[in-house]
Amino acid sequence: MYSLKVQASFSSAHNLRGYKGKCEDLHGHNWVVELTVKSSKLDGIGMVVDFKCLKKELNSCLERMDHKYLNQLSFFKKINPTSENIAKYIYDQLKSPIPLLSCVTVWENSTSSATYEPGL
């Protein structure tokens, strides 16, 4: 099995509704997002998929959240913009253009991340 990963980042603000603590207040992160694709096969030139294609799709998705207040985006108006929900949102946005997508990990800082992988 081959596993490829690419990373990109975006900056945004959010607050967690119903959270009892500092994260209930408006605050921001410089998020790092990692996507993973998996395949047991390579194409004719020995690749699973071109890294350039993965980065293009990921950056296009993240651009819609960059320098935004996440709570105001339609998806997060009723769903809390937690790291877990952001990872699932990104996965759902990228699954169609990247059929081999395995999981998405969202880092809100250098020591804390959440991964969405369907079927777990």
C-alpha positions in Angstrom: 0.0 0.0 0.0 1.3 3.4 -0.9 0.5 6.5 1.2 1.1 10.1 0.1 0.7 13.2 2.2 0.7 16.9 1.4 0.3 19.8 3.8 -1.0 23.4 3.4 -2.1 26.0 5.9 -4.6 28.8 6.4 -5.4 31.3 9.1 -8.9 31.9 10.5 -10.8 32.8 13.6 -13.5 30.9 15.4 -15.2 30.4 18.7 -16.7 27.2 20.1 -20.4 27.6 21.1 -21.3 25.9 24.3 -17.7 25.4 25.4 -17.0 26.5 29.0 -13.6 28.1 28.8 -11.3 30.4 26.8 -12.2 28.7 23.5 -15.7 30.0 23.8 -14.3 33.5 23.1 -13.3 34.6 19.6 -9.7 33.5 18.8 -7.6 32.5 15.9 -5.3 29.8 14.6 -2.7 29.3 11.9 -4.1 25.9 10.9 -2.0 23.2 9.2 -3.9 20.7 7.2 -2.5 17.4 6.0 -4.3 15.1 3.6 -3.4 11.5 2.9 -4.2 9.4 -0.1 -3.7 5.7 -0.3 -3.5 3.2 -3.2 -2.2 -0.3 -3.8 -1.4 0.6 -7.4 0.8 3.1 -9.3 0.1 4.7 -12.6 2.1 4.1 -15.8 4.9 6.4 -14.7 5.1 5.1 -11.1 2.9 7.6 -9.2 -0.2 7.2 -7.1 -1.2 10.8 -8.0 0.8 13.9 -8.7 1.7 15.9 -5.6 1.0 19.1 -7.6 -2.7 18.0 -8.2 -3.2 17.2 -4.5 -1.8 20.6 -3.4 -3.9 22.4 -5.9 -7.1 20.8 -4.7 -6.2 21.3 -1.0 -5.2 24.9 -1.5 -8.4 25.6 -3.4 -10.5 24.2 -0.5 -8.5 26.1 2.2 -8.7 29.4 0.3 -12.5 29.4 1.1 -11.6 29.5 4.9 -8.5 31.6 4.8 -8.8 34.8 6.9 -12.4 34.1 7.6 -14.5 33.9 10.8 -15.4 30.2 10.5 -18.6 30.5 12.5 -20.1 32.7 9.7 -19.5 30.1 7.0 -22.7 28.2 6.1 -21.4 24.8 7.1 -20.4 26.0 10.6 -23.5 28.1 11.4 -25.0 25.1 13.2 -22.0 22.8 13.5 -19.3 23.9 15.9 -16.0 24.7 14.1 -13.9 22.4 16.2 -10.8 20.8 14.7 -12.7 17.6 14.3 -15.5 19.2 12.3 -13.1 21.2 10.2 -11.2 18.0 9.3 -14.5 16.3 8.3 -15.6 19.4 6.3 -12.3 19.4 4.4 -12.5 15.7 3.8 -16.1 16.0 2.4 -15.0 18.9 0.1 -12.1 16.9 -1.3 -13.4 13.4 -1.6 -14.9 13.9 -5.0 -11.9 15.6 -6.7 -9.5 13.2 -4.9 -11.1 9.8 -5.0 -8.1 8.1 -3.3 -8.4 10.4 -0.3 -7.9 8.4 2.9 -8.0 11.0 5.7 -7.5 14.6 6.7 -5.6 15.9 9.7 -6.1 19.4 11.0 -3.4 20.9 13.3 -4.6 23.9 15.4 -1.1 24.3 16.9 2.2 22.3 16.9 0.9 19.8 19.6 -2.8 19.4 18.9 -4.5 17.8 15.9 -7.7 16.0 14.9 -8.0 13.5 12.0 -11.1 12.5 10.1 -11.0 9.1 8.5 -14.3 7.6 7.4 -15.3 4.2 8.6 -13.5 4.3 12.0 
